[in-house]
Amino acid sequence: MPQPGQPDTRAQPQQPAASAGAPATPAPGVQAQSRAQAKAQAARESAVAAGLTRPPVAGELAYESTITAPTEWVPYVYTTAEIQTHPARRGLSVAAAVFGLLGVAAGIFMIWGVPLSLAAVVLALVARFVERRAGAIWIIGLVSGIVGILMGVLWFIVNTELLPAFYG
């Protein structure tokens, strides 16, 4: 519904101007138009004939600008070749996997593998969100980091609870 004091701008059904099969020919001396220009011109003429024109209100676009979007507003779409040329970031995932495996290896012999395993867990969780195309490498770092932490906890329990009771 139109607001009080503003004209009704709803589109009215249009009557066909010419037969559908006959191509439109420009008048002599008139320059040929592109399809988009002809469509915009026809829309303007029908709006004027129906009495639907008014200047745009603040925040509205002019009617002519709604026919096609300006090219600077259209988002860029990457092709498959462009996507494949970008190197996949895997640095954090690889670091998480290396620290996790080193933490497990150090956890077999001593408790000092826990800091490496903790670093692996942190790097793996960060890599999960930062490196979308790294695949599942971060999972290796996360799992091996958790295993290294559990091994460190096991070493702590053995050294503080079981050995003193055994030798005491």
N, C-alpha and C positions, 0 to 999 in steps of 0.2 A: 504494500500500500504506500502511496506517496505521502510524504510528510506535508503538514499544512503549509501552504505558501509555495510549494514546489510542484512543477508539472509532473504528470504521470509519464515515466520513462520506460514503461514495459513495452516489449516488442509486440507489434500487431501483425497478424497474418498478412503476408504479401500476396498481391495478385501477380500472376506471371505477366511480364512486360511483352515478351515476344514468344513465338512458338519455340518449343524445346529443341527441335531439330535444326533450326536455322542458325548458322554461326553469326555472331555479331561482327559487323564490319565498321571500322571507324569512318567517320565522315571525312570527305575530302579536305585536306589541309590539317587534319588532326593527327598528332603523332601516335603511333601504336603504343599500347601500354602492356606491361607484364600482367600476368594473371592476378598476382597479389594486388597490384595497383588498381586493376579493373574491379576486383572484388571490394577493395576499400572504397573506391569511388561509388560503386553500386550501393554499398551499405550506407554511405553518407547521404546519397540521394534519397534512399528509402526512408532514412531517419528524418531528413528534412521534410519530405512529403508527408510523413505521419505526424510531424510536429513534435518530435521527440528530442530535439537538440536543446541543450542548455550548456552553459560553460561548466567545466568540471568544478566540483566543490573541493575544498581543501582536503587533501588526502586521496582524492580520486585521480585516476589517470585519464587523460584525454581519450575520447572514443577511438580516434585514429591510431593511438599507440597500442591498442589491445588486439589489433589484427595479427601481428607477428611479434614475438619477443625479440628484443635487441640481442645481438649475438654475445655481448659481454656478460649477459646473465645466464647463458647456457653453460652448464658445468662441463669440464673437459673429461672425456671418457678415454681411458688408456686402452690401447690395443694389446693383444696377447703378446706380441713381440716386444712392446715396451715394458710390459710387466716382467717378462723373462730376462730382459737385459739388466734390471735392477738386481744387484747382489742381495741375496737373502742374509739378513743379519742373524748370526748364530753365536756371536762372541760370548754373551752371558750364559747361554745354554751349554756351550762347550766348556767354559770355565766351571760351571756348576757340576758337570759330569766329571771333570778332572779332579776337582776338589773332593767330590763325593767318593770317587774310587781311591784316591790317596787317603782319605779319612778311614775308609774300610780297611785298607792295607795297614795303616798305622794302628787301627783299633784292634787288629789281631794280636799285636805284640805289646801294646801299651795304651794307656788312657789318653795320650797326647793327640790322638786322632780326632777328638771331639771338636776342637776349634775348626779344623778343616771341614768336618762334617757339618758343623753349624753354618759355616760360610757357604757350603754347597746348598743347603736348604734355603738360605736367604737368596742366593743368586738364582736358584731354580724358580722360586716364587716370583722374583722380579722378571726373569726371562719369560715366564708364562704370559705376562701382560704386555711386555715390551716387544718381544720378538714373535710376532704372529706367524711368520712363515718358517720358523726354525724347526717345525715338526715336533717330534717327541723326545728330542735330546734333553730337554729340561727335566723330563720325567726320570731319566737315568740319574741325573744329579740329585733330584729330590729323594728318590728311593734309596740310593746309595748313601746319601747324607743321613737319612733317618736310620738306616741300618748301622752306620758308623756311630751315631749318637747312642743307639741302643747297646752297641758293643762297649762304648765308653761307660755307660751306666752299669753294665754287667761287670766290667773291670773294677769299677768303684765299689760295688757290692762285694765282690770277691776279696778285694784288698782290705776293706774296712770291717767286714762282718765275718766272713768264713775263715780267712787265714789266721787272724788272731785267736779265734776259737779253736782252730785246729792245732796251732802251735802253743797255745796258752795253757 
